[in-house]
Amino acid sequence: MSSDLWSFSLATYARPGVEDACLQLQTAGASVCLLLCGLWLEQRGVTCDEQRLSQLQTLTEPWDIDVVQPLRALRMQWKAPATDDAVLKGMREQIKSLELEAERALLSRLEGVAQEWGQNGAGAKTWLEGLAGSAASPNRDALQVLRVAATGT
């Protein structure tokens, strides 16, 4: 298991089925960074409670809304036009890099908060559902794909 959240996230995301599951959950309104953080916390055996869930969500929401989502929207907006425009394609790749760096910064912030919690072992299996929010119920299969993939990192 990777000790830092960024390495864990990269290793987990690269596993079969994870990208599709994350995109499905993202489309349903979940934050992929929060989901990856939840998996990491589950793997570390950190106890989940409402205060901790709220702390992670409060940290994530403004960064996601103000930084990550606008970069993602611009990258997606340029997808079709970039297929026929080499300059725009290069700029789109730069936006993609910025989006990834924004996600890395968020994961670093989440790790900083969560590192203080330590490894307790009890009640660790509710992070993923708690952080997926309303996206959890209709996407239980996607959550299970993530949980299984994380056990292999």
Backbone as CSV, one residue per row, in Angstrom:
resi,resn,N_x,N_y,N_z,CA_x,CA_y,CA_z,C_x,C_y,C_z
1,MET,0.849,-1.181,0.000,0.000,0.000,0.000,0.891,1.239,0.000
2,SER,0.569,2.201,-0.839,1.315,3.451,-0.887,1.033,4.256,0.372
3,SER,2.078,4.851,0.922,1.901,5.585,2.170,1.327,6.981,1.946
4,ASP,1.658,7.636,0.833,1.106,8.965,0.605,-0.100,8.885,-0.336
5,LEU,-0.993,9.832,-0.166,-2.263,9.822,-0.903,-2.057,9.962,-2.409
6,TRP,-1.109,10.783,-2.833,-0.877,10.968,-4.274,-0.439,9.659,-4.932
7,SER,0.551,8.990,-4.356,1.033,7.728,-4.925,-0.059,6.673,-4.911
8,PHE,-0.790,6.614,-3.813,-1.906,5.676,-3.709,-2.932,5.956,-4.811
9,SER,-3.249,7.237,-5.011,-4.250,7.624,-6.015,-3.806,7.239,-7.421
10,LEU,-2.553,7.516,-7.750,-2.038,7.154,-9.076,-2.085,5.643,-9.295
11,ALA,-1.651,4.889,-8.292,-1.641,3.429,-8.412,-3.054,2.872,-8.527
12,THR,-3.967,3.407,-7.748,-5.358,2.932,-7.772,-6.020,3.288,-9.091
13,TYR,-5.847,4.532,-9.538,-6.492,4.992,-10.768,-6.030,4.201,-11.982
14,ALA,-4.812,3.689,-11.938,-4.254,2.930,-13.067,-4.791,1.502,-13.144
15,ARG,-5.467,1.052,-12.123,-5.965,-0.330,-12.102,-7.190,-0.470,-13.011
16,PRO,-7.411,-1.662,-13.555,-8.534,-1.888,-14.478,-9.891,-1.518,-13.863
17,GLY,-10.665,-0.778,-14.638,-12.027,-0.427,-14.258,-12.158,0.814,-13.400
18,VAL,-11.063,1.281,-12.822,-11.136,2.401,-11.884,-11.482,3.710,-12.592
19,GLU,-10.841,3.984,-13.719,-11.129,5.236,-14.429,-12.611,5.321,-14.782
20,ASP,-13.170,4.255,-15.339,-14.591,4.260,-15.693,-15.477,4.445,-14.466
21,ALA,-15.143,3.754,-13.368,-15.930,3.877,-12.138,-15.859,5.307,-11.605
22,CYS,-14.665,5.906,-11.632,-14.507,7.277,-11.152,-15.300,8.256,-12.011
23,LEU,-15.234,8.086,-13.322,-15.971,8.986,-14.214,-17.482,8.835,-14.031
24,GLN,-17.937,7.612,-13.807,-19.366,7.376,-13.540,-19.791,8.108,-12.271
25,LEU,-18.995,7.988,-11.232,-19.310,8.648,-9.964,-19.170,10.165,-10.074
26,GLN,-18.188,10.631,-10.830,-18.014,12.068,-11.046,-19.219,12.646,-11.768
27,THR,-19.702,11.932,-12.778,-20.886,12.371,-13.511,-22.104,12.455,-12.592
28,ALA,-22.135,11.586,-11.586,-23.237,11.581,-10.621,-23.049,12.619,-9.516
29,GLY,-21.944,13.374,-9.570,-21.753,14.460,-8.624,-20.701,14.244,-7.552
30,ALA,-20.021,13.116,-7.564,-18.994,12.853,-6.553,-17.662,13.461,-6.970
31,SER,-16.849,13.783,-5.992,-15.490,14.260,-6.235,-14.548,13.064,-6.271
32,VAL,-13.848,12.891,-7.374,-12.905,11.774,-7.503,-11.806,11.891,-6.450
33,CYS,-11.340,13.095,-6.182,-10.307,13.268,-5.162,-10.806,12.807,-3.797
34,LEU,-12.035,13.145,-3.459,-12.596,12.688,-2.186,-12.734,11.169,-2.160
35,LEU,-13.156,10.590,-3.265,-13.295,9.128,-3.325,-11.950,8.446,-3.135
36,LEU,-10.927,8.953,-3.803,-9.593,8.366,-3.660,-9.074,8.535,-2.236
37,CYS,-9.367,9.675,-1.644,-8.989,9.900,-0.254,-9.725,8.913,0.653
38,GLY,-11.014,8.701,0.384,-11.780,7.741,1.172,-11.222,6.336,1.075
39,LEU,-10.846,5.928,-0.120,-10.222,4.609,-0.292,-8.930,4.506,0.501
40,TRP,-8.130,5.556,0.424,-6.848,5.596,1.130,-7.059,5.485,2.635
41,LEU,-8.057,6.212,3.139,-8.359,6.158,4.570,-8.856,4.772,4.978
42,GLU,-9.678,4.154,4.131,-10.146,2.793,4.412,-8.966,1.830,4.473
43,GLN,-8.058,1.955,3.505,-6.898,1.068,3.466,-5.998,1.255,4.686
44,ARG,-5.973,2.441,5.215,-5.151,2.739,6.389,-5.871,2.400,7.695
45,GLY,-7.151,2.047,7.623,-7.896,1.682,8.826,-8.274,2.861,9.697
46,VAL,-8.447,4.034,9.082,-8.802,5.233,9.843,-10.311,5.250,10.101
47,THR,-10.684,5.521,11.333,-12.088,5.566,11.720,-12.790,6.736,11.042
48,CYS,-13.957,6.452,10.507,-14.772,7.455,9.826,-15.848,7.958,10.787
49,ASP,-16.022,9.274,10.827,-17.141,9.843,11.571,-17.640,11.080,10.829
50,GLU,-18.792,11.582,11.240,-19.426,12.706,10.537,-18.549,13.958,10.550
51,GLN,-17.856,14.210,11.639,-17.006,15.395,11.728,-15.864,15.318,10.714
52,ARG,-15.260,14.154,10.595,-14.160,13.989,9.639,-14.657,14.069,8.203
53,LEU,-15.805,13.439,7.934,-16.397,13.532,6.598,-16.638,14.992,6.230
54,SER,-17.224,15.719,7.153,-17.532,17.123,6.923,-16.266,17.943,6.713
55,GLN,-15.233,17.653,7.479,-13.975,18.378,7.353,-13.377,18.187,5.953
56,LEU,-13.380,16.961,5.454,-12.844,16.691,4.118,-13.704,17.341,3.038
57,GLN,-15.011,17.268,3.194,-15.911,17.866,2.208,-15.787,19.389,2.197
58,THR,-15.659,19.986,3.371,-15.519,21.441,3.472,-14.214,21.918,2.847
59,LEU,-13.180,21.139,2.998,-11.890,21.469,2.383,-11.960,21.330,0.860
60,THR,-12.644,20.305,0.390,-12.680,19.980,-1.035,-13.569,20.894,-1.853
61,GLU,-14.756,21.189,-1.363,-15.773,21.862,-2.175,-15.311,23.161,-2.838
62,PRO,-14.761,24.128,-2.108,-14.388,25.372,-2.802,-13.271,25.177,-3.833
63,TRP,-12.293,24.334,-3.519,-11.193,24.088,-4.462,-11.723,23.393,-5.713
64,ASP,-12.605,22.445,-5.513,-13.170,21.714,-6.636,-14.000,22.644,-7.523
65,ILE,-14.825,23.459,-6.901,-15.715,24.358,-7.648,-14.941,25.483,-8.328
66,ASP,-13.998,26.080,-7.614,-13.307,27.267,-8.127,-12.094,26.968,-9.002
67,VAL,-11.494,25.788,-8.836,-10.248,25.502,-9.551,-10.384,24.285,-10.477
68,VAL,-10.701,23.137,-9.923,-10.689,21.895,-10.708,-11.789,21.889,-11.776
69,GLN,-13.005,22.166,-11.384,-14.106,22.096,-12.346,-13.971,23.075,-13.515
70,PRO,-13.567,24.324,-13.292,-13.389,25.213,-14.448,-12.304,24.721,-15.413
71,LEU,-11.219,24.183,-14.877,-10.182,23.643,-15.753,-10.717,22.449,-16.544
72,ARG,-11.441,21.562,-15.864,-12.018,20.394,-16.529,-13.009,20.825,-17.609
73,ALA,-13.844,21.807,-17.297,-14.845,22.274,-18.262,-14.173,22.844,-19.510
74,LEU,-13.116,23.623,-19.328,-12.405,24.185,-20.468,-11.745,23.079,-21.293
75,ARG,-11.119,22.132,-20.595,-10.486,21.005,-21.311,-11.528,20.241,-22.125
76,MET,-12.675,19.980,-21.555,-13.727,19.235,-22.263,-14.304,20.063,-23.414
77,GLN,-14.448,21.357,-23.203,-14.969,22.252,-24.240,-14.059,22.254,-25.468
78,TRP,-12.766,22.112,-25.250,-11.803,22.143,-26.346,-11.554,20.781,-26.975
79,LYS,-12.183,19.745,-26.473,-11.894,18.387,-26.950,-12.121,18.240,-28.462
80,ALA,-13.308,18.555,-28.920,-13.620,18.392,-30.344,-12.813,19.349,-31.232
81,PRO,-12.780,20.655,-30.906,-12.013,21.561,-31.767,-10.519,21.233,-31.821
82,ALA,-9.987,20.640,-30.761,-8.552,20.346,-30.706,-8.151,19.202,-31.629
83,THR,-9.112,18.415,-32.081,-8.759,17.301,-32.966,-8.232,17.795,-34.305
84,ASP,-8.661,18.995,-34.727,-8.245,19.543,-36.013,-7.324,20.753,-35.884
85,ASP,-6.894,21.074,-34.682,-6.087,22.267,-34.462,-4.926,21.918,-33.533
86,ALA,-3.734,21.827,-34.099,-2.556,21.401,-33.332,-2.219,22.375,-32.199
87,VAL,-2.403,23.658,-32.434,-2.116,24.642,-31.390,-3.097,24.463,-30.226
88,LEU,-4.361,24.348,-30.560,-5.380,24.164,-29.521,-5.169,22.838,-28.796
89,LYS,-4.747,21.819,-29.532,-4.466,20.527,-28.910,-3.353,20.667,-27.865
90,GLY,-2.316,21.388,-28.192,-1.228,21.629,-27.245,-1.687,22.416,-26.031
91,MET,-2.522,23.414,-26.273,-3.051,24.210,-25.165,-3.965,23.357,-24.282
92,ARG,-4.721,22.480,-24.907,-5.599,21.579,-24.159,-4.777,20.658,-23.259
93,GLU,-3.650,20.207,-23.757,-2.761,19.370,-22.946,-2.208,20.156,-21.753
94,GLN,-1.947,21.441,-21.954,-1.491,22.282,-20.845,-2.590,22.438,-19.795
95,ILE,-3.810,22.600,-20.260,-4.960,22.695,-19.340,-5.111,21.378,-18.572
96,LYS,-4.936,20.278,-19.279,-5.015,18.959,-18.637,-3.959,18.831,-17.539
97,SER,-2.756,19.319,-17.806,-1.681,19.292,-16.811,-2.025,20.161,-15.606
98,LEU,-2.607,21.328,-15.866,-3.033,22.201,-14.773,-4.132,21.545,-13.939
99,GLU,-5.056,20.894,-14.608,-6.135,20.195,-13.907,-5.557,19.106,-13.005
100,LEU,-4.626,18.343,-13.524,-3.985,17.290,-12.743,-3.216,17.881,-11.555
101,GLU,-2.527,18.984,-11.787,-1.791,19.642,-10.698,-2.750,20.180,-9.637
102,ALA,-3.908,20.681,-10.056,-4.922,21.147,-9.105,-5.441,19.987,-8.267
103,GLU,-5.633,18.837,-8.898,-6.082,17.653,-8.159,-4.985,17.175,-7.203
104,ARG,-3.749,17.246,-7.649,-2.634,16.850,-6.778,-2.563,17.766,-5.549
105,ALA,-2.754,19.064,-5.764,-2.744,20.016,-4.648,-3.877,19.710,-3.670
106,LEU,-5.047,19.385,-4.196,-6.169,19.043,-3.327,-5.879,17.770,-2.542
107,LEU,-5.352,16.762,-3.209,-5.014,15.516,-2.515,-3.977,15.764,-1.421
108,SER,-3.048,16.641,-1.682,-2.045,16.982,-0.675,-2.701,17.638,0.542
109,ARG,-3.638,18.516,0.301,-4.363,19.174,1.396,-5.193,18.163,2.184
110,LEU,-5.845,17.269,1.470,-6.644,16.238,2.141,-5.749,15.345,2.994
111,GLU,-4.613,14.959,2.437,-3.675,14.131,3.188,-3.185,14.853,4.441
112,GLY,-2.910,16.136,4.309,-2.444,16.909,5.457,-3.426,16.894,6.607
113,VAL,-4.694,17.006,6.295,-5.734,16.958,7.331,-5.850,15.542,7.893
114,ALA,-5.899,14.568,7.015,-6.154,13.188,7.429,-4.964,12.534,8.137
115,GLN,-3.755,12.987,7.863,-2.568,12.398,8.493,-2.657,12.485,10.015
116,GLU,-3.287,13.517,10.517,-3.417,13.712,11.954,-4.299,12.655,12.612
117,TRP,-5.121,12.003,11.853,-6.096,11.077,12.408,-5.497,9.728,12.771
118,GLY,-4.409,9.342,12.159,-3.779,8.078,12.489,-4.585,6.868,12.063
119,GLN,-4.095,5.726,12.459,-4.714,4.448,12.085,-5.373,3.838,13.308
120,ASN,-6.689,3.736,13.249,-7.441,3.214,14.385,-8.023,1.837,14.140
121,GLY,-8.370,1.553,12.895,-8.879,0.239,12.543,-10.373,0.067,12.636
122,ALA,-11.039,0.699,13.551,-12.470,0.461,13.764,-13.322,1.321,12.837
123,GLY,-14.358,0.735,12.286,-15.338,1.468,11.505,-14.823,2.072,10.212
124,ALA,-13.812,1.495,9.632,-13.153,2.118,8.482,-13.880,1.922,7.163
125,LYS,-14.930,1.157,7.107,-15.547,0.842,5.816,-16.673,1.787,5.396
126,THR,-16.814,2.936,6.015,-17.870,3.859,5.616,-17.352,5.100,4.893
127,TRP,-16.045,5.257,4.774,-15.481,6.429,4.114,-16.005,6.607,2.694
128,LEU,-15.924,5.570,1.911,-16.258,5.692,0.495,-17.705,6.124,0.297
129,GLU,-18.623,5.467,0.974,-20.033,5.836,0.850,-20.288,7.238,1.396
130,GLY,-19.666,7.555,2.507,-19.855,8.875,3.103,-19.363,9.999,2.216
131,LEU,-18.245,9.801,1.554,-17.679,10.840,0.704,-18.305,10.873,-0.692
132,ALA,-18.922,9.776,-1.107,-19.606,9.762,-2.410,-20.920,10.526,-2.342
133,GLY,-21.468,10.661,-1.141,-22.713,11.413,-0.973,-23.869,10.790,-1.738
134,SER,-24.632,11.633,-2.423,-25.818,11.165,-3.144,-25.464,10.292,-4.341
135,ALA,-24.214,10.309,-4.766,-23.782,9.465,-5.894,-23.615,8.011,-5.462
136,ALA,-23.572,7.738,-4.153,-23.289,6.394,-3.657,-24.383,5.393,-4.001
137,SER,-25.610,5.725,-3.669,-26.704,4.758,-3.806,-26.879,4.211,-5.220
138,PRO,-27.000,5.061,-6.219,-27.214,4.514,-7.566,-25.946,3.945,-8.219
139,ASN,-24.817,4.069,-7.551,-23.550,3.649,-8.152,-22.767,2.694,-7.256
140,ARG,-23.459,1.827,-6.579,-22.812,0.887,-5.654,-21.791,-0.006,-6.367
141,ASP,-22.101,-0.388,-7.604,-21.154,-1.230,-8.354,-19.845,-0.484,-8.609
142,ALA,-19.936,0.792,-8.949,-18.735,1.591,-9.188,-17.927,1.729,-7.897
143,LEU,-18.603,1.914,-6.776,-17.904,1.993,-5.494,-17.190,0.678,-5.189
144,GLN,-17.838,-0.424,-5.522,-17.214,-1.723,-5.269,-15.980,-1.920,-6.151
145,VAL,-16.044,-1.463,-7.396,-14.871,-1.535,-8.280,-13.703,-0.785,-7.647
146,LEU,-13.981,0.395,-7.114,-12.931,1.183,-6.482,-12.371,0.469,-5.254
147,ARG,-13.252,-0.055,-4.453,-12.813,-0.708,-3.221,-11.941,-1.928,-3.525
148,VAL,-12.351,-2.719,-4.507,-11.565,-3.905,-4.900,-10.225,-3.483,-5.475
149,ALA,-10.222,-2.458,-6.324,-8.976,-2.002,-6.939,-7.997,-1.493,-5.885
150,ALA,-8.517,-0.827,-4.868,-7.650,-0.258,-3.845,-6.960,-1.328,-3.011
151,THR,-7.572,-2.482,-2.899,-6.941,-3.549,-2.112,-5.690,-4.089,-2.798
152,GLY,-5.579,-3.827,-4.102,-4.412,-4.306,-4.845,-3.285,-3.297,-4.926
153,THR,-3.435,-2.124,-4.315,-2.376,-1.107,-4.384,-1.473,-1.168,-3.181
